[in-house]
Amino acid sequence: MTALLVIAKEPVPGRVKTRLTPPFTRGEAAALAEAALADTLETAAAVPAGRHVLVLDGSPGPWLPPGFEVRPQCPGELDARLAAAFADCAGDAALLIGMDTPQITPGLLAPALDFERHDAWFGPAADGGFWALALAAPDPALLLGVPMSTPQTGAVQYERLRAAGLRVGLLPVLRDVDTAADAREVAAVAPCGRFAALHARLTASPEAVR
C-alpha cells in the first residue's frame, strides 16, 4: 500500500507565505496559501493511494476534504519533520508533497505511485528544492541532515538517494509559490483552480502591481 502525504502549515496570517508580503497583505497571503492547500488536497484526494494523510502544523479547517488522516508535524527543522512524516508510514511506500504547488494534477502524481522499476521518485523544484519525494521503503536517514530551503537542497537530496543505491525516477520540474512572481506564473499555468481564481481577484485592479 502507498500512502500519499501532504505536509502543510495551517494558513494563518503572518505564519504562511510571508515572502508574498509585500505586495500582498498578510491576510491576502494567507488566503492564497489556503487556496493553494485546498487545490493540493483536492488533487491528492483524487489520486488512488491506499492512504491519504495530511501532516499538519496547526489545526485543520473547512479546506480539508473528507478521507484524510490528520497527523501533527513533529517539532524541529524541516529535514526532521519530513523524515518523521515518512517514519510514520509504518512500512508502507509513501509519496510526500507540499502545499506550494497547486498546479499539480492526478496524472502528474500517478507515476510516483509505481515502484516496479524505481525505488524512489524525485520532483525537483525550479528554485533548487524539491516538490515531491516518493520512497518504496521510507527511511528517515535519507532526509535527516539534508540542508533545507537553500538553492542546493534538491541536488543534495537527489544525491543522497543515489548514494543509497536507489533507482530514482524523475518527475517534472515545478515552481513553488514563494514570491509574487511565482504566484503569477503558477496561476497562469493552472488557471482553473481556486488559487488562480483568488490570484485573479486580488490582482484585478489596475493599480495592483503584483
Secondary structure as UniProt FT lines:
FT   STRAND          2..9
FT   TURN            13..15
FT   HELIX           18..20
FT   TURN            21..23
FT   HELIX           26..45
FT   STRAND          51..57
FT   TURN            62..63
FT   TURN            66..67
FT   STRAND          69..72
FT   HELIX           78..87
FT   TURN            88..91
FT   STRAND          93..97
FT   TURN            102..103
FT   HELIX           106..109
FT   HELIX           110..113
FT   STRAND          120..125
FT   TURN            126..127
FT   STRAND          130..135
FT   HELIX           140..142
FT   TURN            143..145
FT   TURN            151..152
FT   HELIX           153..163
FT   TURN            164..165
FT   STRAND          168..170
FT   HELIX           180..189
FT   TURN            191..192
FT   HELIX           194..202
FT   TURN            206..207
//
